[in-house]
Amino acid sequence: MKSFIDQIKLLSYGELDYFIVDSNLKVLDCVVENAAILSGSFNPIHYGHRKLLDYCSKKYDKNKYYEISLLNVDKPEIVSDDLSARLKKFNEDEKIIITKSSKFVEKATLFPNSYFVIGYDTGLRILDESYLNKGESLDDLFSVIDQKKCKFIVAGRIDVTGKEFDNLKLENLSFTHKNLFDLIEEKDFREDVSSTEKRRQDN
């Protein structure tokens, strides 16, 4: 049986692209296919995450996966002990993909034919060219997403005033690129909860 610690080492050494695990840190011998993937740091996982992934899985007839990347463009690297603590808060039947792929161009390459479930803030970062590497463009990203037959499913959120519901504005994207996004309307899904708020409550 593959051990969680050994898989983490292989991932860190670049000898493994990803592995799948459950809340008991058991490495699962399965592949990612026909997937709805909700990526995040999950610090901690909460009911809003679960309800969003459930909604998308049912609407698009996709298999449910969470994904945690040890690397993140905005946050420190997740170390093994911290990752273990986060994983143990998932339900036993939930499948979590562990990667070092912080960018969606990498995720799409690893997991073709997948729908990436994202929130409004992540959507803004995807459209922000300052997050791209030198010489890269949004066209490059969207070309890979399209070639790999992937799509972004975007959930909105309440704004900082607590009065308006925000979701992405796609007016400046080409028709082809707009088709790579499905925006979830407020009437179809809304959960006003965040991991930051959950951590505050738990403390």
trRosetta pair geometry for C-beta under 8 A, 3 or more apart (Angstrom, degrees):
i j d omega theta_ij theta_ji phi_ij phi_ji
1 27 7.3 148 172 51 82 102
2 6 6.4 -128 -170 74 74 121
2 7 5.9 65 159 -56 116 110
2 19 7.5 -140 132 -151 146 143
2 27 4.2 -68 89 77 108 151
2 29 7.7 135 13 -72 121 90
3 6 4.3 87 65 8 94 106
3 7 6.9 -162 91 -8 49 85
3 27 7.0 104 144 -9 3 128
4 7 5.9 -60 -152 36 29 110
4 8 6.5 32 152 -21 65 105
4 21 6.3 68 -114 -123 101 138
4 25 4.2 -39 -57 177 156 101
4 26 7.6 -70 -57 -79 105 13
4 27 6.0 -176 -78 -49 60 96
4 84 7.5 94 142 -99 146 100
5 8 5.7 -52 -151 33 33 114
5 9 6.6 33 151 -20 64 104
5 80 7.1 48 -120 -159 74 143
6 9 5.7 -53 -152 34 34 113
6 10 6.4 33 152 -18 66 105
7 10 5.7 -51 -146 37 34 111
7 11 6.2 36 153 -20 65 106
7 16 6.5 -100 -159 99 69 172
7 19 4.5 -53 -169 20 135 164
7 21 7.6 173 81 -65 155 117
7 27 5.6 149 -35 -101 149 136
7 98 7.3 97 131 71 119 136
8 11 5.7 -56 -149 37 30 113
8 12 6.2 30 154 -20 65 108
8 80 5.3 69 178 -107 163 109
8 83 7.5 158 -110 68 129 152
8 98 7.5 -54 -94 143 73 151
9 12 5.7 -56 -147 37 30 111
9 13 6.2 20 157 -12 66 110
10 13 5.9 -61 -144 43 29 105
10 15 4.5 -88 -163 77 80 104
10 16 3.9 61 127 -10 108 123
10 19 8.0 78 72 -34 119 128
11 14 7.9 40 176 -68 29 23
11 15 7.7 -86 -60 56 20 67
11 16 4.8 -61 -76 75 59 108
11 17 7.9 -23 -121 106 80 5
11 18 7.3 56 -112 -105 115 28
11 19 6.9 -106 -60 3 120 103
11 70 7.1 123 131 -3 128 141
11 98 6.6 -65 -87 124 167 106
11 99 7.5 -159 -150 -144 126 27
11 100 5.9 154 169 -29 99 109
12 70 7.7 -59 -86 94 79 169
12 100 7.6 132 -96 -69 41 139
13 16 7.9 63 60 13 82 82
16 19 6.3 -3 162 -40 136 100
17 99 6.9 -11 156 -130 63 92
17 101 7.7 27 -176 -43 83 118
17 110 5.7 179 157 -120 128 117
18 32 7.8 -4 100 -14 143 135
18 97 5.4 3 180 -176 130 98
18 98 6.2 159 -157 79 73 51
18 99 4.4 -27 -99 -88 103 85
18 101 7.4 -39 -69 -2 111 117
18 110 6.1 86 -11 -174 133 143
19 27 5.8 -31 165 -143 128 106
19 97 7.6 167 88 -151 28 58
19 98 5.5 -10 60 53 75 101
20 27 7.2 105 76 -163 54 60
20 28 4.5 -57 104 60 103 106
20 30 5.9 -61 68 61 152 90
20 32 7.2 165 -68 -58 129 91
20 65 7.6 -73 -125 -137 115 117
20 95 5.5 -4 -173 -174 116 102
20 96 6.9 149 -157 76 63 41
20 97 5.4 -33 -98 -96 77 62
20 98 7.5 176 -92 12 25 77
21 25 6.1 -13 -175 -143 125 37
21 26 6.5 150 -156 74 72 40
21 27 5.6 -40 -97 -100 82 50
21 28 6.4 -180 -98 0 23 89
21 87 6.4 -22 111 -146 123 143
21 95 7.9 135 66 -158 30 58
21 96 5.5 -36 68 69 78 94
21 98 6.0 22 8 -16 117 118
22 25 7.4 -75 72 -8 61 14
22 26 5.1 -3 40 53 104 94
22 28 6.2 90 -31 -48 93 115
22 87 7.8 113 126 177 28 108
22 90 7.3 -141 -175 95 56 126
22 92 6.2 37 169 -165 125 51
22 93 7.7 -17 -140 -108 122 9
22 94 6.8 131 -141 73 76 56
22 95 6.6 -47 -88 -103 75 50
22 96 7.0 137 -107 18 26 92
23 87 5.7 176 -128 155 49 74
23 88 5.6 98 -177 -131 85 31
23 89 7.3 -140 -138 53 115 21
23 90 4.1 -152 -82 74 107 88
23 91 6.3 -164 -24 95 146 14
23 92 5.4 -95 42 -93 118 44
23 94 6.6 62 -38 54 104 97
23 96 7.8 96 -65 -4 59 126
24 88 7.8 72 -92 -113 31 73
24 92 6.6 29 -25 -127 103 87
25 84 6.3 2 -86 -132 128 91
25 87 6.2 98 -77 108 74 143
25 88 7.6 -18 -38 -72 95 84
28 95 6.3 -66 34 -129 163 102
30 95 7.3 -65 69 -133 137 143
32 35 5.1 -10 -180 -51 91 149
32 37 7.5 24 -162 -77 130 122
32 65 6.1 -3 -127 -54 104 168
32 97 6.3 19 -77 -87 135 137
32 110 7.8 41 57 136 144 90
32 111 5.1 -49 115 -121 139 107
32 114 7.0 -4 150 -82 115 129
33 63 6.9 50 81 29 60 140
33 113 7.3 9 -155 87 60 126
34 61 7.9 -48 173 123 119 76
34 62 5.7 -160 152 -136 75 66
34 63 5.3 86 92 3 87 101
34 113 6.6 -40 -85 133 44 116
35 62 5.9 60 167 180 14 110
35 63 5.4 -48 -103 69 57 90
35 64 7.9 114 -152 -115 71 6
35 65 5.1 -17 -155 15 118 123
35 111 6.0 -55 53 -178 142 123
35 113 7.5 101 26 103 78 77
35 114 4.3 -16 71 -121 100 99
35 115 7.1 -161 103 33 56 65
36 53 6.4 150 117 -156 116 77
36 56 4.7 162 -164 119 146 111
36 57 4.9 -141 38 -82 144 68
36 60 6.1 128 -76 66 120 125
36 62 3.7 114 -30 100 95 136
36 63 6.9 178 20 73 75 36
36 64 5.9 -24 66 -102 100 52
36 65 7.1 160 79 30 49 72
36 114 7.4 161 -91 -168 21 78
36 115 4.9 -20 -110 70 70 104
36 117 5.7 47 175 -34 93 117
36 153 7.3 -16 -144 22 103 146
37 65 4.9 -21 -106 79 76 103
37 66 7.4 120 -159 -130 64 13
37 67 5.2 25 -177 -16 110 122
37 97 7.0 -26 -137 23 117 137
37 107 7.3 -166 103 178 151 126
37 111 6.4 56 -33 124 153 162
37 114 5.3 13 -2 177 117 130
37 115 7.2 162 21 80 71 49
37 116 5.5 -30 70 -111 96 60
37 117 6.5 -175 82 17 38 84
38 49 6.2 140 142 -166 150 90
38 52 6.6 113 -109 100 141 110
38 53 4.6 -86 -22 -83 139 111
38 56 7.7 144 -63 42 102 143
38 64 7.9 -6 3 -161 105 82
38 65 7.5 177 25 94 67 52
38 66 5.3 -35 71 -114 91 65
38 67 7.0 172 82 20 39 78
38 117 4.3 -35 -88 72 77 117
38 118 7.9 170 -136 -73 62 39
39 66 7.6 134 -95 -173 30 57
39 67 4.3 -32 -101 72 77 106
39 68 7.5 155 -153 -81 66 28
39 69 6.8 19 -162 -13 114 101
39 107 6.9 -67 -67 -108 147 157
39 116 6.6 -12 -2 -157 112 100
39 117 7.8 159 10 65 65 67
39 118 7.2 -8 46 -93 95 83
39 122 7.7 138 78 -139 102 157
40 49 6.9 -113 37 -118 156 126
40 66 7.3 -58 38 -163 92 98
40 67 7.7 110 17 72 52 63
40 68 7.1 -39 79 -97 49 70
40 195 7.8 161 165 -35 128 142
41 68 6.7 79 -130 -136 32 93
41 72 6.6 -8 -76 -76 109 154
41 75 6.3 -5 -81 61 146 166
41 78 7.0 172 -143 -70 91 130
41 86 7.6 -102 158 -131 64 158
41 195 7.2 -159 77 79 95 173
42 45 4.5 6 -162 -65 108 75
42 49 6.8 54 -110 -104 93 169
42 66 6.7 42 -58 179 147 137
42 68 6.1 -78 24 -86 116 112
42 86 5.4 112 101 -180 97 120
42 89 7.7 -180 154 75 105 116
42 90 7.7 10 169 -68 148 99
42 195 7.0 -168 -144 -100 24 141
43 86 5.9 -57 -91 -106 67 122
43 195 5.3 82 73 169 59 139
43 199 6.9 9 134 -67 79 126
44 86 6.4 -171 -123 -134 69 74
44 89 4.8 -52 -163 116 122 167
44 195 6.2 168 40 -143 37 97
44 198 5.9 -107 49 117 89 133
44 199 6.9 140 0 -74 83 78
44 202 7.4 67 8 -31 129 157
45 49 5.4 -99 -156 56 73 149
45 50 7.3 73 170 -46 103 93
45 66 7.5 -34 -106 -122 123 162
45 86 7.2 113 -19 -178 90 82
45 89 5.3 169 36 110 101 106
45 90 5.5 76 10 -86 164 69
46 49 5.7 109 57 6 58 99
46 50 7.6 -122 111 0 35 93
46 193 5.7 -130 122 136 140 129
46 194 8.0 92 38 136 150 11
46 195 6.3 -171 -7 -91 120 63
46 198 4.7 -143 -77 -74 138 155
47 50 5.4 -56 -148 40 41 112
47 51 5.9 39 157 -20 74 107
47 191 7.4 -147 107 -160 83 143
47 193 6.9 39 62 65 84 165
48 51 6.0 -54 -140 38 28 107
48 52 6.2 29 158 -20 63 109
48 191 3.9 172 -125 123 95 138
48 193 4.1 -169 -38 65 134 111
48 194 7.6 -31 47 -72 158 30
49 52 6.0 -63 -152 36 25 110
49 53 6.4 15 159 -11 65 109
49 66 7.5 37 165 -108 125 120
50 53 6.1 -60 -147 40 28 104
50 54 6.1 31 155 -20 65 110
50 91 7.9 67 -108 -5 132 124
51 54 5.6 -53 -144 38 30 115
51 55 6.2 36 155 -24 64 105
51 189 7.5 165 133 -149 100 106
51 191 5.8 126 71 -59 134 148
52 55 5.8 -53 -150 32 28 113
52 56 6.5 19 156 -12 64 108
52 117 6.2 145 141 166 106 133
52 155 5.5 -57 -136 -52 125 160
52 189 6.5 103 -113 175 70 140
52 191 6.8 -111 -52 22 95 133
53 56 5.9 -57 -145 41 33 107
53 57 6.0 37 156 -24 66 109
53 64 5.3 89 156 -142 114 111
53 66 7.1 -59 -87 -74 160 80
53 117 6.0 166 -100 65 68 166
54 57 5.8 -56 -144 36 27 113
54 58 6.4 19 161 -12 63 109
54 64 7.3 -2 -85 -95 48 143
55 58 6.3 -66 -154 40 24 104
55 59 6.1 17 157 -16 65 114
55 184 7.6 68 125 -135 136 145
55 188 7.5 124 -174 149 134 92
55 189 5.1 83 177 -93 172 136
56 59 5.8 -56 -137 40 30 109
56 60 5.9 -8 175 14 67 114
56 62 6.8 -28 134 49 84 124
56 115 6.7 -158 170 112 120 129
56 117 4.9 -145 3 -95 172 128
56 153 5.2 121 -127 115 128 160
56 184 8.0 -82 -80 -74 92 134
57 60 7.0 -76 -136 53 16 83
57 61 7.7 45 170 -122 52 9
57 62 5.2 -111 -130 71 58 77
57 63 7.0 10 -138 -160 109 8
57 64 4.6 -33 -84 -67 144 95
58 61 7.5 17 -167 -73 25 46
60 115 5.7 4 123 4 167 166
60 153 7.3 -111 -30 -75 145 146
62 114 7.9 97 -156 -146 135 59
62 115 5.8 -110 -72 31 166 119
64 94 7.4 -68 121 -136 117 75
64 95 7.1 136 102 40 74 98
65 95 5.2 -52 -116 94 75 105
65 96 7.3 139 -171 -109 73 23
65 97 5.4 37 170 -19 123 109
66 90 7.1 -141 30 -113 152 136
66 94 6.4 26 1 167 119 113
66 95 7.1 167 26 91 75 51
66 96 4.6 -25 75 -111 103 75
66 97 6.9 -171 92 22 47 72
67 96 7.1 156 -92 -166 26 62
67 97 4.2 -19 -107 66 82 105
67 98 7.8 177 -155 -76 61 22
67 99 6.3 2 -171 9 107 114
67 107 7.1 93 140 -130 166 124
68 78 6.9 -46 164 48 114 165
68 83 6.8 148 124 -136 146 98
68 86 7.0 128 -109 107 158 140
68 87 7.9 -108 10 -74 154 88
68 96 6.2 12 2 179 104 112
68 97 7.4 170 26 84 58 55
68 98 5.7 -16 69 -110 91 66
68 99 7.5 165 87 30 43 69
69 72 6.1 136 89 -72 106 71
69 78 8.0 133 105 16 44 121
69 99 4.9 -35 -105 80 76 90
69 100 6.1 96 -163 -142 84 18
69 101 5.5 -111 -114 64 123 50
69 102 5.1 162 138 -86 151 54
70 77 5.7 25 155 -164 84 86
70 78 4.9 -122 -139 53 61 92
70 83 7.0 -33 -102 -76 90 136
70 98 7.1 45 -40 -175 95 91
70 99 7.3 -146 5 96 79 40
70 100 5.1 -30 47 -101 102 74
71 77 5.7 -21 -97 -109 60 87
71 100 5.0 55 4 -167 111 73
71 101 7.6 129 56 19 105 7
71 102 4.3 -81 108 -51 94 116
72 75 4.1 5 87 48 137 92
72 76 7.6 21 50 59 107 20
72 77 7.5 174 18 -94 79 40
72 78 7.6 71 -13 -25 112 95
72 102 5.4 171 -108 -130 25 113
73 102 5.2 139 -41 156 77 127
73 103 7.1 72 -52 -73 122 81
73 125 7.3 152 73 -179 138 137
73 131 5.9 46 167 -150 160 106
74 125 7.7 -91 -38 -114 129 149
75 78 8.0 31 116 -53 116 83
78 82 5.4 -132 -165 92 79 119
78 83 5.1 98 144 -67 115 93
78 86 7.7 -42 -159 8 136 144
79 82 5.0 85 59 15 76 108
79 83 6.9 -142 96 -9 34 92
80 83 5.6 -57 -146 36 29 113
80 84 6.4 31 156 -22 65 104
81 84 5.7 -51 -150 32 31 113
81 85 6.6 32 153 -19 63 104
82 85 5.8 -54 -152 34 32 112
82 86 6.6 29 152 -16 65 106
83 86 5.8 -59 -151 37 32 109
83 87 6.2 31 154 -21 68 108
83 98 7.3 61 -169 -124 138 125
84 87 5.8 -56 -146 35 30 111
84 88 6.5 32 157 -25 64 106
85 88 6.0 -55 -151 29 29 112
85 89 7.5 27 152 -20 58 103
86 89 6.2 -62 -167 27 37 111
86 90 8.0 44 142 -28 63 94
87 90 5.9 -41 -168 10 48 114
87 96 6.1 -148 -124 55 95 160
90 94 4.5 -117 173 69 115 132
90 96 6.1 -139 -50 -44 170 128
91 94 4.7 98 61 -13 83 109
97 111 7.8 -3 -148 -68 172 140
99 106 7.8 156 159 126 137 115
99 107 7.2 136 82 -100 171 81
99 110 6.8 161 -118 63 140 177
101 106 3.7 -159 -152 117 107 123
101 107 5.1 149 125 -66 134 67
101 110 6.1 -123 -43 -8 165 142
102 106 7.2 53 45 40 45 140
103 106 5.0 92 69 7 80 103
103 107 7.2 -151 103 -5 41 89
103 131 7.9 161 -113 148 105 107
104 107 5.0 -49 -139 39 46 115
104 108 5.9 50 159 -23 72 100
104 116 6.2 -7 -135 -90 117 177
104 126 6.4 7 11 -115 143 111
104 141 6.9 61 79 -164 101 112
104 145 7.0 13 135 -83 113 110
104 152 7.8 0 -157 -83 158 109
105 108 6.0 -48 -144 34 27 111
105 109 6.7 30 152 -20 58 106
105 140 7.4 4 -109 126 144 90
105 141 5.2 -102 -70 -125 109 75
105 144 5.0 70 -142 68 85 155
105 145 7.5 -83 -101 -49 61 80
106 109 5.7 -56 -152 34 32 113
106 110 6.5 26 153 -14 65 108
107 110 5.8 -61 -150 41 32 108
107 111 5.9 -27 170 31 70 109
107 114 7.6 -95 148 76 95 142
107 116 6.6 83 116 -94 140 132
108 111 6.7 -79 -127 63 23 71
108 112 6.8 58 174 -93 64 54
108 114 7.2 -151 -119 52 57 105
108 116 7.7 -69 -73 -36 84 129
108 144 5.4 125 88 134 137 100
108 145 5.2 -115 -105 -101 161 57
108 148 4.4 142 165 62 98 154
108 150 4.5 -114 -127 4 104 156
109 112 7.5 0 -148 -58 20 83
109 144 6.6 -40 -60 -175 88 124
109 148 6.5 -118 -84 -84 37 147
111 114 4.2 14 135 -17 107 147
111 148 8.0 78 89 165 46 132
111 150 7.5 84 100 -96 81 125
112 148 4.1 -127 -118 -167 84 89
112 149 6.0 59 179 47 89 91
112 150 6.7 -114 -144 -51 44 96
113 148 7.2 -113 -27 158 46 72
113 149 4.9 7 -88 93 61 115
113 150 7.0 -83 -42 -76 6 64
114 148 7.9 -18 28 138 81 111
114 150 5.3 -1 64 -118 68 99
115 150 6.9 167 -90 -162 34 67
115 151 5.0 -18 -118 66 80 92
115 152 7.7 151 -167 -103 68 11
115 153 5.3 41 166 -19 111 115
116 150 6.4 35 -13 176 100 116
116 151 7.2 -169 26 90 73 41
116 152 5.3 -30 71 -108 98 63
116 153 6.9 178 84 22 43 75
117 153 4.8 -26 -106 70 64 109
117 155 7.2 31 -178 -16 88 108
118 122 4.1 -119 -171 89 111 130
118 123 5.5 139 114 -56 123 78
118 126 7.3 51 144 -26 170 135
118 152 5.7 -28 21 -161 122 100
118 153 7.0 142 22 72 67 53
118 154 5.6 -23 75 -105 89 67
118 155 7.3 -167 96 22 39 78
119 122 5.2 95 56 13 70 102
119 123 7.0 -124 105 -8 37 93
119 154 7.3 80 -165 -157 11 67
119 155 5.3 -40 -112 68 59 94
119 157 6.3 30 -172 -35 107 122
120 123 5.5 -58 -151 34 30 117
120 124 6.6 34 153 -22 65 100
120 154 6.7 87 -86 178 50 101
120 155 6.9 -87 -34 96 75 55
120 156 5.2 58 -67 -136 121 45
120 157 4.8 -123 15 14 132 97
120 166 5.5 90 -156 105 156 99
120 167 5.8 -117 -103 -118 107 47
120 168 6.7 -170 -137 -47 72 72
121 124 5.7 -47 -153 28 35 113
121 125 6.9 33 150 -16 63 102
121 157 7.5 -10 -24 22 89 141
122 125 5.6 -54 -153 35 37 111
122 126 6.5 43 148 -24 67 101
123 126 5.6 -50 -151 29 34 115
123 127 6.7 19 156 -7 65 107
123 152 6.9 127 -108 160 92 139
123 154 4.7 48 -78 -129 141 127
123 167 7.7 17 64 -170 163 64
123 168 4.6 -101 147 -67 140 123
123 181 7.7 81 -138 -133 118 127
124 127 6.1 -67 -152 44 31 102
124 128 6.2 37 150 -33 67 111
124 168 7.2 -165 -67 -103 61 88
125 128 5.3 -54 -142 28 35 118
125 131 5.5 69 -179 -43 84 160
126 131 7.7 -71 -99 65 20 145
126 141 7.5 177 -169 148 86 154
126 152 7.0 149 121 -102 178 159
127 138 7.0 26 -138 -115 51 138
127 168 7.1 137 -20 -145 144 118
127 173 7.9 -89 -121 -65 115 113
128 131 5.2 76 90 -4 96 105
129 132 5.3 -36 -165 11 59 121
129 137 7.2 -15 -131 -139 115 53
129 138 6.2 -81 -89 -41 92 98
132 136 4.0 -143 176 87 112 113
132 137 6.8 68 -177 -90 168 15
132 138 7.3 -110 -63 -60 143 57
132 140 7.9 111 -148 55 130 120
132 141 7.3 -111 -105 -41 112 122
133 136 4.7 76 59 -4 75 127
136 140 5.1 -108 -158 55 78 147
136 141 7.2 68 170 -43 114 89
137 140 5.0 113 56 -3 69 97
137 141 7.5 -132 103 2 46 85
138 141 5.4 -51 -152 37 43 113
138 142 6.0 33 154 -13 74 108
138 177 7.5 40 141 -134 111 149
139 142 6.0 -59 -140 44 29 104
139 143 6.0 38 157 -29 64 107
140 143 5.8 -53 -149 29 26 116
140 144 6.9 22 155 -14 60 103
141 144 6.1 -64 -161 35 31 106
141 145 6.4 27 149 -17 68 109
142 145 5.3 -50 -143 38 39 115
142 146 6.0 40 156 -20 68 106
142 176 7.6 112 147 117 131 96
142 177 4.8 -31 -150 -118 159 98
142 180 5.9 -158 -145 2 96 163
143 146 5.9 -56 -148 38 27 110
143 147 6.2 26 155 -19 64 110
144 147 5.7 -54 -140 39 30 110
144 148 6.0 16 163 -7 66 113
145 148 6.3 -68 -145 46 22 101
145 150 4.8 -95 -159 71 71 104
145 151 7.3 109 170 -83 108 30
145 152 7.5 -24 -157 -30 146 92
145 180 5.3 67 119 -152 132 139
146 149 7.5 26 177 -75 33 35
146 150 7.8 -86 -59 46 18 70
146 176 7.3 0 -95 165 148 103
146 180 6.3 -84 -72 -84 81 121
150 180 7.6 38 98 -154 69 100
151 180 5.5 -159 -127 -164 66 55
151 181 7.2 176 -173 -81 83 21
151 182 6.4 41 156 -5 124 101
152 180 6.1 50 15 140 91 82
152 181 4.9 -19 71 -108 103 70
152 182 7.3 -176 93 28 55 65
153 181 8.0 153 -89 -160 25 53
153 182 5.0 -14 -113 66 69 104
153 184 6.7 54 173 -41 86 105
154 167 6.2 120 123 -162 114 101
154 168 5.5 -16 148 -1 165 121
154 181 6.0 1 -8 -164 122 101
154 182 6.9 172 19 83 76 49
154 183 5.1 -29 68 -110 107 62
154 184 6.4 -157 87 9 50 83
155 167 7.8 -110 154 -112 22 105
155 184 4.9 -11 -102 47 61 134
155 189 6.0 -70 -127 106 107 123
156 165 5.4 73 129 166 134 91
156 166 5.5 -177 -163 90 102 45
156 167 3.4 -72 -84 -70 113 91
156 168 7.9 -135 -90 -5 86 59
156 183 7.2 44 -45 -172 101 97
156 184 6.7 -146 1 75 80 82
156 185 8.0 7 9 -143 126 20
156 186 6.2 -53 64 -75 133 80
156 190 7.3 -28 76 -105 91 87
157 165 7.2 -164 110 -152 17 68
157 166 6.1 -16 65 57 63 91
157 192 7.3 119 -157 -111 81 64
158 162 5.9 25 159 -129 127 43
158 163 7.8 120 -166 32 97 20
158 164 7.2 133 -157 80 60 40
158 165 5.9 -45 -96 -100 53 62
158 166 7.4 84 -173 12 10 85
158 190 7.9 78 -46 -167 88 112
158 192 5.3 15 1 -112 130 110
159 162 7.3 -102 76 -27 63 21
159 163 6.8 -36 57 53 104 64
159 164 4.5 11 12 68 127 91
159 165 7.3 -144 -17 -90 83 12
159 166 4.9 96 -71 -29 91 116
161 164 6.4 47 57 13 114 89
165 186 4.6 41 142 -89 166 136
165 190 6.9 -58 -127 -115 133 130
167 183 5.0 103 155 -162 140 120
167 184 7.5 -163 -117 59 142 60
167 185 8.0 -86 -16 -106 161 38
167 186 7.9 -140 -30 -50 122 83
168 181 6.7 -81 76 -176 148 151
168 183 6.1 -139 46 -98 94 118
169 172 7.7 54 121 5 92 91
170 173 4.8 -45 -173 26 82 120
170 177 7.9 -166 -166 109 107 93
170 178 5.0 110 154 -118 134 94
170 181 6.1 -166 -93 65 144 147
170 183 7.6 -141 -17 -41 126 128
173 177 4.2 -118 -179 91 111 118
173 178 4.9 145 98 -62 118 76
173 181 7.8 89 65 10 168 130
174 177 4.8 88 55 11 80 102
174 178 6.9 -138 94 -11 39 87
175 178 5.6 -52 -147 30 31 115
175 179 6.9 36 154 -25 61 102
176 179 6.0 -57 -164 25 31 113
176 180 7.8 31 143 -22 59 99
177 180 5.7 -47 -166 19 47 115
177 181 7.8 26 147 -5 66 103
178 181 6.2 -71 -164 41 44 102
184 188 5.5 -123 -173 83 84 119
184 189 4.9 -23 161 45 134 116
185 188 4.8 85 64 8 82 106
185 189 7.7 108 72 29 47 69
186 189 7.7 -107 -147 67 23 42
186 190 5.1 28 -158 -62 70 127
193 197 6.1 -128 -159 70 60 133
193 198 6.8 56 175 -53 102 100
194 197 4.6 97 57 7 82 101
194 198 6.9 -145 97 -5 44 87
195 198 5.3 -53 -145 38 36 114
195 199 6.3 41 155 -23 68 101
196 199 5.9 -52 -150 32 29 110
196 200 6.6 30 150 -19 61 106
197 200 5.6 -55 -153 34 33 115
197 201 6.5 32 151 -19 66 105
198 201 5.7 -53 -148 36 34 111
198 202 6.2 33 154 -20 66 107
199 202 5.7 -56 -145 38 31 111
199 203 6.3 21 157 -12 66 108
200 203 6.1 -62 -147 41 27 103
